[in-house]
Amino acid sequence: MKKVLAMAMAALMALSLVACSSGETASSSSQAQGESASTSAAAPAEVANKDKPLVWFNRQPSNSSTGELDMSALSFNDNTYYVGFDANQGAELQGTMIVDYIKAHADEIDKNGDGVIGYVLAIGDIGHNDSIARTRGVRQALGTAVEVDGAINSDPVGTNADGSATAVKDGTLEVNGKTYIVRELASQEMKNSAGATWDAATAGNAISTWASSFGDQIDIVASNNDGMGMSMFNAWSKANEVPTFGYDANADAVAAIAEGYGGTISQHADVQAYLTLRVLRNALDGVDIDTGIGTADEAGNVLSDEVYYYNADQRSYYALNVAVTAENYQDFTDSTKVYGPVSAQLDATAHPTKNVWLNIYNAADNFLSATYQPLLQNYDDLLNLKVEYIGGDGQTEANITNRLSNPDQFDAFAINMVKTDNAASYTALLSQ
Ligand code: BGC
């Protein structure tokens, strides 16, 4: 009898030990790094897909109509996070950058001298929080914003030659003692016929149409991103010397500042790409999630709070934005260079190679393919992660989810959805 009891006790203890160790791996609580790295090295084969580290990046799980965060996707398991940037801070910077430019170029800004500063706006994706924030930021700074239920209307106006559109209003701006009217002459979502948003080619066509209707009434071209901004710059505004403003600090846009591109915003993709892979690395190592982020790791990698912050309620890391203009663009010419303070190689014994599945929603997206992915590829080596990169078509989630047929073969996942509402298409595959 005694023997049976002792055996039962031993079995119970063994069980609780297993529960405890897998709990530690999944919850990434604060343990000494060395210890836990060896714990997790043996674990992956047994971890269920639903418990593997998951990071959403660039497109935050959220309702595309209301912007409300999808907290069930953001807290899918204990090791789920989002990595992006502070959309409102960046949007405000973009608006201010444009107003500052107008003020500094008071003499030449109103091309046809009609007292109206006319601008056109390329909108990326009307259901994407970053795009909405940027549209609002530009309208807010230029005085053309109209509020609906306490929030700035971010709808496209189509064309607004006479200032009668209801989604915006005419603003006023005082420059050197003279008061100008500011008018959003036109804006539209740059979506192609197949459904891809933020579409640069569509923006290039739109500017040609707008230029033929508005001609020299267009004093400023604003864009939710550089992909569309550069397409408009190359198609029309460069030759017509109309300052064009984008967002992302892609290398071609930064270089174009020397040729009259008005400016752009760096969303610190070098910090975001690091964070995207670093949270996975930490979760796989079973160490405190802040390791190598707010707290220096053993190689010295650490980020300061000048470049990012973490919002625990939203389980989201946000990089901070910086304006890139004629004054400082020389510092931003290489958009794929890793960020110095987090560029030290991790030791391969303490941080053994792990397999990560990662997708880019649209292989043709300028920012993600020309800036973000090359950065990820630089960091994956430093963090000893073997990443399988999947490029989507920007139109259908299935194009990507079809290629997540073997989640068992990966230790962690990094996901960039086509549409921000669609997180469940991915988590369903991990829950099977
Ligand atoms: C970038 C855009 C990009 C979009 C894709 C945004 O943060 O600024 O350039 O097209 O992400 O989701």
Residues whose N, C-alpha, C, O or C-beta is under 5 A from the ligand:
A	BS01	BGC	N58 R59 D130 W198 N224 N225 Y247 D248 D365 F367
